[in-house]
Amino acid sequence: MQLEQSFDVAHSLQTVWRALEDLRATAMCIPGAEITNVEDNRKATGVFRVQLGPIKAAFAGEAEVTRDDATHSGTIKGAGRDGKNATRVNATVEYRLVPVNDATTRIELKVDYGITGPLAQFSRAGIVKEIAGSITRMFATNLGKMLDSSVASAAAAGSNTANVTAAAAPASHVPVTEPESLNFASLVLSMIWQRMTGIFKSNKQ
C-alpha cells in the first residue's frame, strides 16, 4: 500500500535538510517514536508505540537511512514487530525537499508500507491514510517548533549564522521527555469531527 503526503516548513531548505540529518532530533518530532540507538546517523533502532482504546502495541525495529545531498532527497527503510500481538510492519519512506521560497521548504513524502497480524485490519477502509495525515501534520508542527527554538537560541547566543548552527545540532535546544504512545482513538475521533464539520459546512452552502 502507498501513501503520499507533503507539508511546508517555514525555514530555508538548507536549515531543514541539515536538521533532518539528526535522527534522534527528527524522531522526537514524531508522536509515539523513540530512538534507542543510532549509528552514524544512517542506521537506527527504536520503538514506535501506538494505542487504540485498550489495545497497546510497541513496534521494536530497525531503520536504515540514505541521503543524497545533490537532490536533497532520501530514503528510510524500516521494519518493526510488536512482541505481544505479533503484528509486523515494514515501510519504505522516500522524501524530497523542495524550496518554496528562501524562507519556506516543502517536504514531499511517499510511503510504501505493509502490515500483517492482528492490527492489519486498521490498514483497510482508508483509516490508515487519514491517520497518516494527522501524524504528518503533528510532525510538521513539531519540526517547525524545534527549528524555531533552535534558531532563536542560536540568535540569542549572538551567532551570525543562526540557521546553520541550529540545523547542525537541533536536538540541543529541545527538551527530552518520555515518549508518549500515539493514541489512534483520539486521531479517529478528530477525523470523525472533521468529517462532521465538513458536512455541516456543505449543508449551509
C-alpha positions in Angstrom: 0.0 0.0 0.0 1.2 3.5 -0.7 0.6 7.0 0.8 1.7 10.4 -0.4 1.9 13.4 1.8 3.5 16.8 1.7 3.8 19.8 4.1 5.6 23.1 4.3 8.2 24.2 7.0 8.9 27.9 7.5 12.7 27.6 7.2 15.2 27.5 4.4 15.9 24.3 2.5 19.5 24.0 3.9 18.3 24.5 7.5 15.6 21.8 7.2 18.0 19.5 5.3 20.7 19.7 7.9 18.2 19.2 10.7 16.9 16.0 9.2 20.4 14.6 9.4 19.9 14.3 13.2 17.9 11.1 13.5 17.3 11.5 17.3 16.0 15.0 16.9 13.8 14.1 14.0 12.3 11.2 15.9 11.4 13.5 18.8 9.0 15.2 16.4 7.1 12.0 15.6 4.4 11.2 18.1 5.0 7.7 19.6 8.5 7.3 18.2 11.6 6.7 20.3 15.2 6.1 19.0 17.2 3.9 21.3 20.5 3.7 19.3 22.0 5.5 16.3 25.0 4.6 14.1 26.5 7.5 12.2 23.0 8.9 11.6 22.5 6.2 9.0 21.2 3.3 11.0 18.9 3.4 14.0 17.0 1.1 16.3 13.9 2.2 18.2 10.3 1.7 19.3 7.1 3.1 17.9 4.2 3.0 20.4 0.6 3.1 19.5 -2.7 2.8 21.3 -6.2 2.1 20.1 -8.6 2.0 23.1 -7.4 -0.8 25.3 -5.1 -2.2 22.6 -1.5 -1.1 23.1 1.4 -2.0 20.8 5.1 -1.3 20.8 6.8 -1.9 17.5 10.5 -2.6 18.1 12.6 -2.5 14.9 15.4 -1.0 12.8 15.7 1.6 10.1 18.4 2.5 7.6 18.7 5.9 6.0 20.3 7.0 2.8 20.6 10.7 1.8 21.5 12.5 -1.4 22.9 16.0 -0.8 22.7 16.8 -4.5 19.0 16.3 -4.8 18.0 16.9 -1.2 16.2 13.6 -1.1 16.5 10.5 0.9 15.1 7.0 1.7 14.2 5.4 5.0 13.7 1.6 5.1 12.5 0.1 8.3 10.6 -2.8 9.9 9.2 -3.5 13.3 7.4 -6.1 15.3 5.1 -5.9 18.3 6.2 -8.6 20.8 2.7 -9.0 22.4 0.4 -9.5 19.4 3.0 -10.4 16.7 1.8 -7.6 14.3 4.6 -6.8 11.8 5.1 -3.5 9.9 7.5 -2.7 7.2 7.8 0.5 5.3 9.9 2.5 2.8 9.7 6.2 3.0 11.0 8.4 0.2 11.3 12.1 0.9 12.4 15.1 -1.0 12.9 18.8 0.0 11.7 21.4 -2.5 12.3 25.2 -1.9 9.0 27.1 -1.9 11.0 30.4 -1.4 14.1 31.5 0.5 12.3 31.0 3.9 10.0 28.1 3.2 10.6 24.4 2.3 8.2 21.8 1.2 8.8 18.2 2.3 7.3 15.6 -0.1 6.8 12.1 1.2 5.9 8.8 -0.5 5.4 5.8 1.8 5.1 2.2 0.8 4.0 0.0 3.7 2.7 -3.4 4.7 1.0 -4.6 7.9 0.5 -8.2 8.9 -1.1 -9.6 12.0 -4.0 -8.7 14.3 -3.7 -4.9 13.7 -3.7 -5.3 9.9 -7.4 -4.7 9.9 -6.8 -1.0 10.5 -5.0 -0.7 7.2 -8.3 -1.1 5.4 -11.2 1.4 4.7 -8.9 4.3 4.4 -8.3 4.6 8.1 -4.5 4.4 7.9 -4.4 7.2 5.2 -6.4 9.6 7.4 -4.4 8.8 10.5 -1.2 9.2 8.5 -2.4 12.7 7.5 -2.8 13.5 11.2 0.7 12.2 12.0 2.2 14.2 9.2 0.5 17.4 10.5 1.8 16.8 14.0 5.3 16.0 12.7 5.3 19.2 10.6 4.2 21.3 13.7 6.8 19.7 16.0 9.6 20.1 13.4 8.7 23.7 12.9 8.7 24.4 16.6 12.0 22.6 17.0 13.7 24.7 14.3 12.1 27.9 15.7 13.5 27.1 19.1 16.9 26.2 17.8 17.2 29.3 15.6 16.0 31.6 18.4 18.6 30.1 20.8 21.4 30.5 18.3 20.4 34.1 17.6 20.2 34.8 21.4 23.8 33.5 21.7 24.9 36.1 19.2 25.5 33.7 16.3 25.8 35.4 12.9 24.9 32.1 11.2 21.8 31.1 13.3 20.2 28.9 10.7 23.3 26.8 10.1 24.2 26.5 13.7 20.6 25.5 14.6 20.4 22.9 11.8 23.7 21.3 12.8 22.5 20.5 16.3 18.8 21.0 16.7 18.3 18.4 19.5 20.4 20.5 21.9 17.6 23.0 22.2 14.7 20.5 22.6 13.8 19.1 26.0 13.9 15.3 26.1 10.7 13.9 27.5 9.3 10.4 28.0 7.8 9.4 24.6 4.0 9.0 24.6 2.0 6.4 22.7 0.4 7.5 19.6 -3.3 7.4 20.5 -5.3 6.2 17.5 -8.5 6.7 19.3 -8.0 10.4 19.6 -7.0 10.6 16.0 -10.1 8.7 14.8 -12.3 11.0 16.9 -10.6 14.0 15.4 -11.1 12.5 12.0 -14.8 11.9 12.6 -15.2 15.5 13.9 -13.6 16.9 10.8 -15.9 15.0 8.6 -19.0 16.1 10.6 -17.9 19.8 10.4 -17.3 19.4 6.7 -20.9 18.0 6.2 -22.4 20.9 8.2 -20.5 23.4 6.1 -21.7 21.8 3.0 -25.3 21.9 4.1 -25.1 25.6 4.9 -23.9 26.5 1.5 
